Amino acid sequence: MLCNRVEVEGSNYNPSMKVACRLTIARCFMAVVISGLAWRLLRFFLNFDLSADESDILSNVMARGYGALLNPLDYSQASPPAFLWVTKIFDSIFRNEWGARLLPFLAGVGGMAMFWLLCKEVLRGAARWVAWAVFSVSYVPVAECTCAKGYTIDLLAAILMLWLMVRWLRDGQRARYLLWLGLCAPILVWLSYTSVFVIGGISLVFLAHSFRKQGKTNLHNMLAGFLFLALAGGSAVWLYEVNIRPSLRASQASGLQDFWSSGYPPLHQPWKIPQWLLEVHTGRGFAWPLGEKHYGSTLTTVLWLTGLVVYWRRGNKWVWVLLVLPQALLLMASFLHQYPYGADPRICMFLGPALCLFMGAGMQFLLGRLGHQRRRRCYLGVALV
């Protein structure tokens, strides 16, 4: 795993200074995390007016029965059926905007807590604090946490499944984590469309790991893993047939596919694909914690790329592959014009955990080139920013 190496300046340095420095850095980034939680609570209780998208979703929820919510939605909307069902239940109980926004809010707060567990498994030292802080105050998940749309559920679903698989990889491949995945994944597919990319990445890692460890993988792991594959795959196929396929046909008529066009590579002009790749990897899709089109997320991309290289060299390569595969599958889907890549951070929210983790690793590596005092000041400056 990544090490939090400290370079000592001068001969008067003692180990207690190292501990005090780490505590100071941790407290500063903890303050950032708390501010992210406070920001979510403030936005939730301010109870902003419903946006056009929220109103359209709630109009569908209130006008339809549970069965009818499986059909393509009106007003050019698309949303997972289980999210719509839970929203309908909450709306019938509370009968106000807070009720309609309660599930995304709980998912947003739960995602913050779950992401810390993931950080502790994947990173060491200051890198885990940087990653958690960036995740906590990233604007898009904070804003979507208090909207009546299910984007933060995409985020929570991704973190939960990644954490379970990381635990399986790092904790001696205990079958119970695969069993939990087998129980969670079929439900999460109906709550989050994009969970299929994470499930696909987990499935490939499991199959590759089992093949590589052929003869060493115990029977319990094999049974639990194939149970996960069967349940998750069956649930995804069922959802596709009853909900996604009709919705995709309807989206072509409603113009929703045109809205996603910037997330598809220009296959009709292949010489422009490198430019498109540069733009999407430095644009809005990488807006963690902030970013915009026209290379507004360049710093995020530089830290992410640095973390990719450093973690591959020093970290658990199975974990690296697990974090990278969902993004690779999304990119492949964009080339097939099945789902947009990097067009909007909301619709590819599940990329956020891996982006933040590699950013933390990248920043730790770059600041690790500095002396002790400079590094400490830089970390405190990052926390302040």
Secondary structure, 3 states (H helix, E strand, C coil): CCCCCCCCCCCCCCHHHHHHHHHHHHHHHHHHHHHHHHHHHHHHHHCCCCCHHHHHHHHHHHHCCCCHHHCCCCCCCCCCHHHHHHHHHHHHHHCCHHHHHHHHHHHHHHHHHHHHHHHHHHCCCHHHHHHHHHHHHCHHHHHHCCCCCCHHHHHHHHHHHHHHHHHHHHCCCCHHHHHHHHHHHHHHHHHCCCHHHHHHHHHHHHHHHHHHCCCCCCHHHHHHHHHHHHHHHHHHHHHHHHHHHHHHHHHHHHCHHHHCHHHCCCCCCHHHHHHHHHHHHCCHHHCCCCCCCCCCCHHHHHHHHHHHHHHHHHCCHHHHHHHHHHHHHHHHHHHCCCCCCCCCCCCCHHHHHHHHHHHHHHHHHHHCCCCHHHHHHHHHHHHHC
